[in-house]
Amino acid sequence: MKKFFLLILFIPAIAFSQTIPGKYITTEGVIKSTELHHGGRSFSYTAEVEFVVNQKDTITSQATLFLGFFRNEGDKIKLKYNSEKPYIVYSMAGYYIQSYGWFILIGIGVISSVMAGIRRRKKANEKQ
């Protein structure tokens, strides 16, 4: 029970640490080139994207894509960029993982802990 209360205390701290600072604007960009990087056990898939800021400036930057979403040159993708620093760009999936990644991991941990507790109680009831 003490662990549960400790978890409740840490959730607000984790929630505030996960927020991405700045105002992010959604836009559509065109992929100019893609690269698949791998080293050891990790893979990353990046794309050089070109997008319009404030309806006048065209900026080229890199965004990390995810391996399940292979794209080709010339494809249009949705992006989120920082309004103060438009070179900071995230793909939509990357933005949501940056924003809500800890919540997803905590949810998976809580669900797996509850399931383990339920199984343990069922086994204890069967032995009686």
C-alpha positions as CSV (number, residue, x, y, z in Angstrom):
1,M,0.0,0.0,0.0
2,K,2.9,2.3,0.7
3,K,4.2,1.8,-2.8
4,F,0.8,2.9,-4.2
5,F,1.0,6.2,-2.3
6,L,4.6,6.8,-3.4
7,L,3.5,6.3,-7.0
8,I,0.7,8.8,-6.5
9,L,3.2,11.3,-5.2
10,F,5.5,10.9,-8.2
11,I,2.9,11.1,-11.0
12,P,2.6,15.0,-10.8
13,A,6.4,15.3,-10.8
14,I,6.7,13.1,-13.9
15,A,3.8,14.9,-15.6
16,F,5.4,18.3,-15.2
17,S,8.8,17.0,-16.3
18,Q,7.4,15.6,-19.6
19,T,5.9,18.8,-20.9
20,I,7.8,20.1,-23.9
21,P,8.5,23.8,-23.4
22,G,7.3,26.4,-25.9
23,K,4.3,26.7,-28.2
24,Y,4.2,24.1,-31.0
25,I,2.3,24.7,-34.2
26,T,1.1,22.0,-36.5
27,T,2.0,22.3,-40.2
28,E,2.5,20.1,-43.2
29,G,6.0,19.5,-44.6
30,V,7.5,17.8,-47.7
31,I,10.2,15.2,-47.3
32,K,13.3,16.1,-49.2
33,S,15.4,13.0,-48.1
34,T,15.4,10.1,-45.7
35,E,18.1,8.2,-43.8
36,L,18.1,5.0,-41.8
37,H,20.7,5.1,-39.1
38,H,21.7,2.0,-37.2
39,G,24.4,1.4,-34.6
40,G,24.5,-1.7,-32.5
41,R,21.0,-2.6,-31.4
42,S,19.3,0.8,-32.1
43,F,17.8,2.1,-35.3
44,S,16.6,5.6,-36.1
45,Y,14.8,6.9,-39.2
46,T,15.2,10.6,-40.0
47,A,13.9,12.7,-42.7
48,E,15.0,16.1,-44.0
49,V,11.7,18.1,-44.3
50,E,10.9,21.4,-45.8
51,F,8.0,23.4,-44.4
52,V,6.6,27.0,-44.4
53,V,6.7,29.2,-41.3
54,N,4.4,32.2,-40.9
55,Q,3.1,31.7,-44.5
56,K,6.3,33.2,-45.9
57,D,9.6,31.6,-44.8
58,T,10.6,28.1,-46.0
59,I,12.7,26.2,-43.5
60,T,14.5,22.9,-44.0
61,S,15.1,20.8,-40.8
62,Q,15.3,17.2,-39.7
63,A,12.6,15.2,-38.0
64,T,12.8,11.7,-36.5
65,L,10.3,9.3,-38.0
66,F,9.4,5.9,-36.6
67,L,10.4,2.6,-38.3
68,G,6.8,1.6,-38.9
69,F,6.1,4.7,-40.9
70,F,8.5,4.5,-43.9
71,R,8.1,7.5,-46.2
72,N,9.5,8.4,-49.6
73,E,10.9,11.6,-50.9
74,G,8.2,14.0,-51.9
75,D,5.6,12.6,-49.4
76,K,3.8,15.1,-47.3
77,I,3.8,14.6,-43.5
78,K,2.3,16.5,-40.6
79,L,4.9,18.2,-38.3
80,K,4.9,20.2,-35.1
81,Y,7.5,23.0,-34.8
82,N,8.4,25.4,-32.0
83,S,7.0,28.9,-32.8
84,E,10.0,30.6,-31.1
85,K,12.7,28.3,-32.6
86,P,11.2,26.9,-35.9
87,Y,14.2,24.6,-36.5
88,I,13.0,22.4,-33.6
89,V,10.7,20.0,-35.5
90,Y,8.9,16.8,-34.4
91,S,6.9,14.4,-36.4
92,M,3.4,13.9,-35.0
93,A,4.3,10.5,-33.5
94,G,7.5,11.9,-32.1
95,Y,5.7,14.8,-30.5
96,Y,3.2,12.6,-28.8
97,I,5.8,10.2,-27.5
98,Q,7.9,13.1,-26.2
99,S,4.8,14.5,-24.5
100,Y,3.1,11.4,-23.1
101,G,5.8,8.7,-23.1
102,W,6.1,8.6,-19.3
103,F,2.3,8.3,-18.9
104,I,2.3,5.3,-21.3
105,L,5.1,3.6,-19.4
106,I,3.4,4.2,-16.0
107,G,0.1,2.9,-17.4
108,I,1.7,-0.3,-18.6
109,G,3.5,-0.7,-15.3
110,V,0.3,-0.2,-13.3
111,I,-1.7,-2.6,-15.5
112,S,1.0,-5.3,-15.3
113,S,1.2,-4.9,-11.5
114,V,-2.5,-5.2,-11.1
115,M,-2.7,-8.2,-13.3
116,A,0.1,-9.9,-11.3
117,G,-1.7,-9.2,-8.1
118,I,-4.9,-10.7,-9.4
119,R,-3.1,-13.8,-10.6
120,R,-1.4,-14.1,-7.2
121,R,-4.8,-13.9,-5.4
122,K,-6.4,-16.4,-7.7
123,K,-3.6,-18.9,-6.9
124,A,-3.9,-18.3,-3.2
125,N,-7.6,-18.9,-3.3
126,E,-7.2,-22.1,-5.3
127,K,-4.8,-23.5,-2.7
128,Q,-7.4,-23.0,0.1
